[in-house]
Amino acid sequence: ESKVESTTPPFCAAISACEKAGVWKKALQLLSVMEQNKVEVDTVACSAAISSCAIGAEWAQALQLLDVMACKVVEMSKVSYAAAISACEKHGEWEKADKLFSLMP
């Protein structure tokens, strides 16, 4: 099962564009397309998708993405955690945000 790593950067750019446009559902769709096409889903792509969820105040989706990163052994960065914490904060999920802060690398 091969991965086409050379196409990862365009996907990351597209997911980042979704983040800036505030279209979190499209960012998640692009992650799904990456997986379907065996394109490596990396820290940058996941962090951008989590940030798009934060902008949309979709804290549950952001936390789910963190779980997906852990299951797929994608490196979770401070950026990933910060974005998820921001999503929780925007929805008033302080306990979840505090727990995430304690887990940050």
SULKAMO-V356430 format. One record per helix or strand of 3 or more residues. SS is the DSSP state (2 for helix, 1 for strand). FROM is the first residue (numbers start at 1). TO is the last residue. If there is no record, write none. Layout:
ss-><SS | SS>
from-><FROM | FROM>
to-><TO | TO>
This chain:
ss-><2 | 2 | 2 | 2 | 2 | 2>
from-><5 | 24 | 43 | 59 | 78 | 94>
to-><21 | 36 | 55 | 71 | 90 | 103>
